[in-house]
Amino acid sequence: MADPSTPHAYFDAASTEPPHPAARSALLEALDAGWADPARLYGTARATRMTLDRARARVAAVLGARPDEVSFTSSGTQAVHLAVLGGLQARRRVGRHLVVSAVEHSSVLHAAEAHERDGGEVTAVGVDRAGRVDPEEFAAALRPGTALACLQSANHEVGTVQPVAEAAEACRAARVPLFVDAAQSLGRADVPGGWSFLAGSAHKWGGPAGVGVLAVRKGTRWRSPLPDDERERGRVPGFENVPAIVAAAAALEAYRADMAADAPRVSALVDRIRTRVADSVPDVEVAGDPVRRLPHLVTFSCLYVEGEALLTELDRLGFAVSSGSSCTADTLRPSHVLEAMGVITHGNVRVSLPRGVGSADVDRFLAELPGAVARLREATMNTGSRP
């Protein structure tokens, strides 16, 4: 555990971005104005419905979508599951073949596993050592009977941006809808075009947890895999959390504006980390595409170091980071993303910089990291074992 007297730097924005001030103020206002049931017809409820519709329009504008194409879910994971399973359900007569990339988020891959258990077929398209899908291989995986294809906008572990435009063109030619998991890129980068379904998660852009976004293009066939419900145009069951949705919409607008101005500076800090880590820590591999990447995220792996031990040591030094490949006692499985890339999968650290991060915190991290790795390697050697 970190020493309370140690300066603390939060470097896990890829997991959860700190709350945006715009979200906080919007939430407090909406708690007073948006508490009624938006499905009812009396005045207070109609006012809540108008509040919800304004939030929907604000999110749709950022996505480049129509308001009636946007629904709100209870999480990004629920949005993914509804998009994938609903897209497959609607095209059962076409076929039961699903195409995914090998580095999709676990929520996509779990939905694919459920599809397989139900008798469907899944093709996983591999990636290169930078974590990027080959557009030609992705296109070649499409065939008669393909009901849906899935390709993330950018990878959540290594930051590599995927060729969504090329994949979308291939899907259009094959008449296959494309689902894009944009959770890691919304607010940080332009929304890719050509999607039929798109999902996002508010806590990734400084909104409240518990709000996801599901967008379904007009004219795209979709059928809910859940029991019927009148909420959110029949796409998402349950009472909408209007105050949280309003806060999510405000945060997305504000965060996108912030990052449009700050992304070059944050990206330069990530470039500094990529270069300095490779130069100052022996036996380290920096993962992901160095150019075609998200501005805020970098992952590296250190030989002869256990990932959990390194995260604990960095936490003690005052740095909140995560690992994409930390093996756990119950699974003993490393990151499926790093495995698919064919890179080192242990001793892994993912650094993801939040909005407004200071360069002094990054410099302190770079100064502390080599010693932390060296101490852990020495301890490993003294115990006579290696991870």
Secondary structure, 3 states (H helix, E strand, C coil): CCCCCCCCEECECCCCCCCCHHHHHHHHHHHHHCCCCCCCCCHHHHHHHHHHHHHHHHHHHHHCCCHHHEEEECCHHHHHHHHHHHHHHHCCCCCCEEEEECCCCHHHHHHHHHHHHCCCEEEEECECCCCCECHHHHHHHCCCCEEEEECCCECCCCCEECCHHHHHHHHHHHCCCEEEECCCCECCECCCCCCCEEEEEHHHCCCCCCCEEEEECCCCCCCCCCCCCCHHHHCCCCCCCHHHHHHHHHHHHHHHHHHHHHHHHHHHHHHHHHHHHHHHCCCEEEECCCCCECCCEEEEEECCCCHHHHHHHHHHCCEECECCCCCCCCCCCCCHHHHHHCCCCCCEEEEECCCCCCHHHHHHHHHHHHHHHHHHHHHHHHHCCCC
